Amino acid sequence: MTDRRTELADNLARVEERISMACAAAGRPREDVTLIVVTKTYPASDVRLLAGLGVRHVAENKDQEAAPKAAECADLPLTWHFVGQLQTNKVRSVASYADFVHSVDRARLVTALSAAAVKAGRTLDCLIQVALDAESGERGERGGVAPDGVTELADALAAAEGVRPAGLMTVAPLVGTYAGRPRAAFGRLMEISTGLRAAHPAANMVSAGMSADLDDAVAAGATHVRVGSAVLGVRPRLG
């Protein structure tokens, strides 16, 4: 067993223990929560090691890194999630490899994703990114639509070809009412999810929580947690 494989295996075991303990504390079955490992800035060789350790869901946030990595790992039984802010000029590429897009936050992006998915002969599961630090009609500092914009985007996804509304995603906000209160933020996301599912029952994914706050996300009811540094290690600072 290589040193890197051992390191990843140990880190995965610790994350798995955290998720299991959080599920137990919340009275939830462990299988209710899917771990997505965010592999940004790390090489395809790490993705390959993770796959060998049983990881099935991986995520990237920049297309220029994700596209070649997904191509290099195309032989692996992986589900690819795109979790970063998405520009329309990257949509065609993202639609060629991503199974889930977590960052839908405007109507123009729905239109672009639909066209790209149809052209690629694929169906993309799309999560609406909710900005809990945004007022009505605004976008959040880290992307996302204000809570009152969720219904309109979900309806647009449901009406478009090649895409479908799969649920909601958020990042714990750094400013505003929920700053420093991740559990409250994720609880608010669950409230919004309840409303969404009333109109779109299949849109039942709730993607929330990262390395620092995955426990709060599980407690609130998240179905998917996005974990990077706790599995892969602290990323090098850029620049």
Salt bridges, closest charged atoms under 4 A:
GLU7 OE1 - ARG4 NH1 2.96
GLU16 OE2 - ARG30 NE 2.87
ASP32 OD2 - ARG28 NE 3.97
ASP46 OD2 - ARG4 NH2 2.71
GLU60 OE2 - LYS69 NZ 2.86
GLU65 OE2 - LYS69 NZ 2.78
ASP75 OD1 - ARG48 NH2 2.97
ASP99 OD1 - ARG122 NH2 3.18
ASP105 OD1 - ARG106 NH1 2.72
ASP105 OD2 - ARG139 NH2 2.65
ASP125 OD1 - ARG164 NE 2.60
ASP155 OD1 - HIS200 NE2 2.80
GLU191 OE1 - ARG188 NH1 3.20
ASP215 OD1 - ARG18 NH2 2.54
ASP216 OD1 - ARG183 NE 2.89
